[in-house]
Amino acid sequence: MAPKSGVGYYAYHLVRALARRYAGAHEYIYFYGRRFSRDIAPRAPALDAAARSLLKSVLRDPYVVTQPVKELFFRWGAPRVHADVYHDLNYVLMPYRGPQVVTVFDLSIKRYPETHPATRVRFFNRYFDARLPRATHIIAISEFTKHELMNVMGVEAERITVTPLAPPDGFVRPPAEAIEAFRARRGLPREFILYLGNLEPRKNLCMLVRAYRRLRELDTHAPPLVLAGEATWLAGTLLEEIERQGMGAHIMRPGYVAEEELALWYAAATVFVYPSRYEGFGLPVIEAMAAGTPVIAADAASLPEVASDCARLVAPDDEERWAVAMAELLGAPALRAELAHRGARRAAQYSWQRCAEQTHAVYERAAAQRGT
């Protein structure tokens, strides 16, 4: 099976919550790029992922092939489904006659196109811009993204509903013995600083590496930095920065983290850091809080909205302040405990059931417009 992150996590947890909450009243049919199904797939089949990877390796612009093929299957199958509402969970609506809902996570391609592959930017600007106006209603994952849609795309406020994301159901701090067993199994030190997420330019990890070098100048015994996650696109500059700063011996890169190990990674860390310049929500921040780990996050985009006063917020490009913030939390167990306590209470306010209920209300609103 292919790894899932970002949109994949949202799709999986939302459709499961909808099925649990409304299965008795509604039927849900899912489109997996080339087929319709009544079953919820845990993630994209490995064969589909392998095909996409092959296309990317042989084609300069794989979207030229993948999008028309996907739309061909959708055009053939959608009329046979007879859905009351069509919801695309990933930005770009397919051609469809009837009420349409689309989820928009962020507008980073508009704000920071240089942090995305050029082929993705071209695809987004062509399809997203043309099809967003067709949406009966738009779902945004934060108030920040709602205002971005209004300011950048000119969408009316009444056409947007905010449905915040959440940690996985039952996502809590594991027992101490489970954390210790995980630490031993992974060969992790007693203390470490954790970043968890995709390794891509928008996450501002080159700045984090420089700030970490400054931290080690303040404290030569500072614990290692762990950059956990899949190297997605344009990650080469991060590896170059690690080498340029001479931090290779002090930075661990364990790769993609499976969902079943997420809580253990967060809970084993001394401090969680999330320096991203631009997020539509910032799910790792809430996950870390739910696992009882103190958070330092960038004071940018949606992150202050999500973290509130339950995390230490730092300007995304202030390397010196990031180094000082890490040093302060590492040296203050009482402060870490206070942030962890506040963070856990904050995370408890978010749930996939609530997200499903808000999404279902959007479906009802969209379906009611069928005859208008």
N, C-alpha and C positions, 0 to 999 in steps of 0.2 A: 504494500500500500504506500501511496505517496504521502510525504509529510504535509500537515496542514498548519497554516498560521494565518493571522489577520482575518481576511474575509472568510476563509475556510472555517475558523473557529466560530465566527459569528453565525454562519449558515448552519453549522452542525448543532450548536446549542439552541439557536432560535427555533429551528424546525422541530427539534425534540420537545422543547417547552410548549410549542403550539400543539403538537400531537397529544401530549399529556393533558393539556388543559381543555382542548376543544375537539378531541377525536370523536366524542359521542355526537357532536352537532355538525361537524364538517368533514369532508374528505380532502386530503392534501395529496397532490401529485407533484413529483419533483423531476426537474429536467437536469440531466447530467451531461450536457454538452452534445450528446449524440443519441440519447434515449430518455424516455419518460419512465418513471417507476413510482409505485406506491410505498416503496421501502426507503428508509433513511440510510444512506451509506455513511459510515463513520468518517470517510475521507475519499478523495478521488482514487479510483483504481490505479494500481501501479502501471498497468498497460497504457492508460490514458496519459499518465505522467511521462512515461517513457516515450510515447509518441510525440508529446509536446517538446520534450528535450531533444529528440532527433530533429524535429523541424527547426528548432532554434539553432542547431548546429550546422544545418545545411542551407538555411534560408536567411538572407539578410533581414527580411521583415516577415516573420512567421504569421503575423496577424492577417496578412494578405490572403493566406490560405485558411487559417483556423476560423476566422470570423464568418466568412461566407459559408463554410461547411457547417458550422454550428447553426447558422441561421436557416440553412436548407433543412436540417433535421427539425428545427423548431417550427418552421412554416408548415412542414408536412404534418407534424404531430399535434400542434396546438389546437387546430379546429376540431380534432377528434376528441380532445379532452373536455371541451365545453366548460371551461372554468369561468366562475363568476368574477374572479379577480386574478390577474397575473402580477406576480411580485418578482422583480429581478433584484437579487441581493448583492449585485456587484456592479453598480454604477450605470451600466449601459443596457438600455431596454432593447429587446428584440422587436421585430415588426409584429404587431398584435392589434386586433380589432376588439376593443372592449376596455374596461377599467384597468389601469396600469399603475402599479406602485413600484418605486425604485428606492433603494437604499444608497445613500451617499455617505462615505466615511470621512473624507477630507478632500480638499482641493490642492493637495501638494503639487500635483502636476502643473497646476496653474501658477502657484506661488513659487515653487522651486523646481522648474522643469529640468534644471541641470543635474538634479539628484536622481533622475529616472533615465532608463534607456531611451534613446531617441525614437526607436520604433514604438515604444509604449506611448510616448508623448504624441506622436503623429496619430496613432490609433485613437487616443483619448480625445484629442482636439477634433477629430473628424466625427466620431460616433457620439460621444457624450454631449457635445455642444448641440448637435442636430436633434438628438432624441430626448434630451431632458424636458423640453417643452411639451412633449407628448404625455408626460406623466400626469395621471389624475391626481396623485398625491406623492409627496416625497418624504422619505424618512431620513432624518439626520441622527447621528449617534451622540451628539452633544449640542448644547446651545452654541458653542463656538462654531461648529460646522453649519448650523442653521444660519448664523449671521454671515458666514463666508458665502453660502449660497445666495443670500440676499444681496451682499455687497459685490461679489464677483460675477455672479450669473444673473442677477436681477430678478430672482424668484420672489414672489409675494410671500409674506410671512404666513398667511393663512393656508398656504399650500404645503407647509412643512410641519411635520410632527417630530419631536425629539424622543427617541427611545434609547436611553443609555444602556451600555453593555454591562456585563457582570462577570465575576469569576465563575468557574464551573460549579455546578451544584455540589454542596458538601465540601467545598474547598476551604479547609481550615488548617491550622498548624498541626502537623503530625506529632505523635507522641515523641518524647525525648529519645527513647530507645531506638525508634525508627530513624530519627535524624542521625544519631550516632552510627547506626549500622550503615546508613547511606554514605555518610562521610568516610567511613572506613572502606567501603566498597569502591568508592570513587577516588580514593587517595587524596581527599581534600584536607587542607590544614584546619586547625581549630578556628581561625578567623580568616575571612576573605571578603573582598568587596565584589558584589555581583552586578553585572548588567545582563539582562536576558531579553532577547528580541532578535529580529533580523539584523544582520551586519550589512548595513547599507548607508550611503552618505547622509541621508536625512536624519539619521539617529545621532549624528554629531559625535561619533566615536573617536575621530582623530583629535578633537578637542579634549575628550576624556583621557586619552592616552597622554597628552601633554600635561593635563592637570595631574594625572597620576604620577608622572615624573616629578612634578613640583612637590607632590605629597612626599615622595621618597627623599627629596631634598630636605623637607621639614623633619622627616622621621625615617631614618635608614632601616628601621625595623618594621615599617608599615607592611601589612599583610598583602598577599598577592591580589591582583585584579583578575576576575574571571569574566571573559566576554563569551557568554553562552548564546548560541543561536546559529542559524544557517546563514552562510555567506551567500547572499542572493545576487545582487547586481552591483557593479562598480565598487566591489569590496577591495580591489587591489590597492587602492590608496591607503586603506587602513593598515594593511600588512606592511606597506612601505613606511608608514608613520611609526609603527611599533619598532621597526628596525632602526629608523632614523633617531628615535629617542633612546635607543639602547635598552628597551624594556622587555625584550623577548624572553629573558629568564624569569621575569616577574609577572608575566601575563599568561593566563591559561585560556585556551580556546577549545572547549569540549565539544563544540558542534551543536547540531540540532537537539533540542530537548523535547522528548516525548511528553505528552500531556500527563501521563500517569506519574511522571517524576517532577512535574512542575513545583508542587508544594514542597517537596523535599529540597529542591535547589534553593528556593526562596528561604525556607526555614533554616537551612544550614548556613546561610550567609549572615555576616555581621551587619552589613549595610547594603541596601539595594540602591543603585544609581541609575537614573534615566535622564540623560542630557539632551534628548531629542529637541530639535529646533521647531518641529511642526508635527502635531498629532491631531487627529480627529477626535480621539478619546484618550488613549494611553492605557490600554488594558493591563499591561504588566505592572503599572503603579498600583492598581486596585488589587491585583493578584498578590503582590508582595505584602500589601497591607493586610489582606485576608490571612496570609500565612504568618503574621505577627513579626514582620521584619521592618525596621525603620527605613524611611525612603528619603533620598535626596533627588529632586526632580528639577527640570528646567522651568523657569518662570516664563513660559511661552505657550502660545496657542491654547489648547484645551486643558493643559496639565494643571494650572491653578484651579480651574473649575472642578476637575475630578478630585484632586488631592485636598483642596481647601486648606485649612490650617493644620492638617495632619501630617505634613511632610515639610522638610526643609527645602525651600524654593530658591534657586540660584539662577541668575542671568545665564543664558545658554553659552555665551562666548567669554565669560569671565573665568579664565583658567585659574587665576590666583584664588578667586573666591571658592571655586570648586575644590581646590586643594585644601583650603582652610576648612571648608564645611566637612570634607571627609575626615580630616584630622580631628576636628571637634567631636564628631559623632563616635569615631573610633576610641577616643579617650574619655568618653562620658557615658558609662553604662546606664546611669539614671536617666539621662536624656534619651538614650535609645529606647529604654523601657517605656518612657512616657509617649514617645512618638509611635511606638509599636501598639500601645494600648489605644491611642486615639485613632490610629490607622485601622485597627481591627473593627472599631465601632463604625468608622466611615464606610468600610467595605461592606458591612452588614446591611447598608442601605440599598445596595444594588442586588438585583436578582434576575435570573432569566425568566422566571414566571411573570414578574412585573413587565419585563421587556415584551414578552409574548402577549400579555393583556393589552399593552399599548399598541402593539402591532395589529392585533385583531381588531381593535377599534378603528384603525386606519382602513383595514379591509372592509369593514361594515360601511364606513363613510364613502369609500370608493365605489363599492357595489351599489350603494343608494343612488349614485350619479349615473348609473347605466341608462336609465330612462329619461334623464333630464337633458 
